[in-house]
Amino acid sequence: METLRLASLAHLHPLGFEHLGRIAPYASELYVAAGRRLLLDGPFAHELVLIGSGRGRVRCAGETVAELGPGDAFGERAPRRTAYPRTATIVALTDLRLVLFSTRDLRELCELAPDAVAALIAVCAVAPAERAATQAGQRPAPGLALVPAAA
């Protein structure tokens, strides 16, 4: 993925152009049509996914537990050494533009640019509502934390 294309995602601006330039070659872009399931619970996670645009519904055990939008991330367990099964199904409510990082690519990138990966994971850990509240000088409301779980 081109650095400028990755830089066009507002929620990645905190990474800075240097970090974006280091991670861009490892990023892939994917488009998912509205109504499609893009993640199923059960199989093991093999990628970290960021939502560039669009909205998705998170379902666990048949219940809707959250909606995701631009700036949200999922698959946060993928970069870990231990494999974890997925715990949710995500359905595209609208057309989605996603940015994916495979486990293999993240591990390789960790060897080459650990600071860039740490910055990426840190940005993914902050949900859009929390980012907005923090930027407005407010304390974020407690809520469902989807990304990332503590190691």
C-alpha positions as CSV (number, residue, x, y, z in Angstrom):
1,M,0.0,0.0,0.0
2,E,1.3,3.5,-0.8
3,T,2.4,5.7,2.1
4,L,0.2,8.6,1.0
5,R,-2.8,6.3,0.8
6,L,-2.2,5.0,4.3
7,A,-1.6,8.6,5.5
8,S,-5.1,9.5,4.1
9,L,-6.6,7.7,7.0
10,A,-7.1,10.4,9.6
11,H,-6.9,8.0,12.6
12,L,-3.3,7.1,11.5
13,H,-2.1,10.7,11.5
14,P,-0.6,10.3,15.0
15,L,1.9,7.8,13.6
16,G,3.7,10.4,11.6
17,F,5.0,10.1,8.1
18,E,8.2,8.3,9.0
19,H,6.3,5.4,10.8
20,L,3.7,5.3,8.0
21,G,6.5,5.0,5.4
22,R,7.9,2.0,7.3
23,I,4.6,0.1,7.7
24,A,2.9,1.0,4.4
25,P,4.7,-1.8,2.4
26,Y,3.2,-4.3,4.8
27,A,-0.4,-3.0,4.6
28,S,-3.0,-4.4,2.2
29,E,-6.3,-2.8,1.3
30,L,-9.5,-4.7,1.0
31,Y,-13.1,-3.6,0.1
32,V,-16.1,-5.5,1.5
33,A,-19.6,-4.9,0.2
34,A,-22.5,-4.1,2.5
35,G,-24.1,-7.3,3.9
36,R,-21.1,-9.5,3.6
37,R,-19.6,-11.3,6.6
38,L,-15.9,-10.5,6.8
39,L,-15.0,-12.2,10.0
40,L,-16.4,-15.4,11.6
41,D,-16.0,-16.5,15.1
42,G,-14.1,-19.7,15.6
43,P,-11.2,-19.7,13.1
44,F,-7.9,-18.4,14.2
45,A,-7.0,-14.7,13.7
46,H,-4.3,-14.0,11.2
47,E,-4.5,-10.3,10.6
48,L,-4.9,-7.0,12.3
49,V,-7.6,-5.0,10.5
50,L,-8.3,-1.2,10.6
51,I,-11.5,0.3,9.2
52,G,-10.7,3.1,6.9
53,S,-14.3,3.9,5.9
54,G,-17.8,2.3,6.4
55,R,-19.5,0.6,9.3
56,G,-19.7,-3.0,10.6
57,R,-21.7,-4.8,13.2
58,V,-20.0,-7.0,15.8
59,R,-22.0,-10.1,16.9
60,C,-21.0,-12.5,19.7
61,A,-23.1,-15.7,20.3
62,G,-25.8,-14.3,17.9
63,E,-26.1,-11.0,19.8
64,T,-25.1,-7.6,18.5
65,V,-22.5,-6.2,20.9
66,A,-21.0,-3.2,19.0
67,E,-20.8,-1.3,15.8
68,L,-17.4,-0.4,14.3
69,G,-16.6,2.5,12.1
70,P,-13.6,4.5,10.7
71,G,-10.7,4.4,13.1
72,D,-11.8,1.1,14.8
73,A,-9.6,-2.0,14.6
74,F,-10.1,-5.7,15.2
75,G,-8.0,-8.8,15.1
76,E,-5.7,-7.3,17.7
77,R,-4.6,-10.8,18.9
78,A,-3.1,-11.6,15.5
79,P,0.3,-10.1,16.2
80,R,0.8,-12.3,19.2
81,R,2.9,-15.5,19.3
82,T,0.0,-17.6,20.6
83,A,-2.9,-18.3,18.3
84,Y,-6.3,-17.3,19.5
85,P,-9.7,-18.3,17.9
86,R,-11.9,-15.4,16.8
87,T,-14.5,-14.4,19.4
88,A,-16.9,-12.5,17.1
89,T,-18.5,-12.3,13.7
90,I,-18.4,-8.9,11.9
91,V,-20.9,-8.0,9.2
92,A,-20.5,-5.0,6.9
93,L,-23.4,-2.6,7.4
94,T,-22.2,-0.4,4.6
95,D,-19.4,-0.9,2.1
96,L,-16.1,-1.1,4.0
97,R,-12.6,0.0,3.1
98,L,-10.2,-2.0,5.3
99,V,-6.4,-1.9,5.9
100,L,-5.0,-5.3,6.8
101,F,-1.7,-6.4,8.3
102,S,-1.0,-10.1,8.3
103,T,0.5,-11.8,11.3
104,R,3.6,-12.8,9.3
105,D,4.1,-9.3,8.0
106,L,3.7,-7.7,11.4
107,R,6.3,-10.1,12.8
108,E,8.7,-9.3,10.0
109,L,8.0,-5.6,10.5
110,C,8.7,-6.0,14.3
111,E,12.2,-7.2,13.5
112,L,12.9,-4.3,11.1
113,A,11.0,-1.4,12.8
114,P,9.7,-2.3,16.3
115,D,9.0,1.3,17.1
116,A,6.7,1.6,14.1
117,V,4.7,-1.5,15.1
118,A,4.5,-0.3,18.7
119,A,3.1,3.1,17.4
120,L,0.6,1.3,15.1
121,I,-0.7,-0.9,18.0
122,A,-0.9,2.1,20.3
123,V,-3.1,4.0,17.7
124,C,-5.3,0.9,17.2
125,A,-5.8,0.7,20.9
126,V,-7.7,4.0,21.1
127,A,-11.3,3.8,19.9
128,P,-12.6,6.8,17.9
129,A,-15.0,8.0,20.7
130,E,-12.1,7.9,23.2
131,R,-9.9,9.8,20.7
132,A,-12.6,12.4,20.2
133,A,-13.1,12.8,23.9
134,T,-9.4,13.1,24.6
135,Q,-8.9,15.7,21.9
136,A,-11.8,17.7,23.3
137,G,-10.2,17.6,26.7
138,Q,-12.8,15.3,28.2
139,R,-12.5,12.0,30.0
140,P,-13.7,9.1,27.8
141,A,-16.8,7.3,28.9
142,P,-16.3,3.7,30.0
143,G,-17.4,1.2,27.3
144,L,-16.7,-1.9,25.3
145,A,-12.9,-2.1,24.7
146,L,-12.4,-4.1,21.5
147,V,-8.7,-3.3,20.8
148,P,-6.3,-4.5,22.2
149,A,-6.6,-6.9,25.1
150,A,-3.7,-7.0,27.5
151,A,-1.0,-9.5,26.6
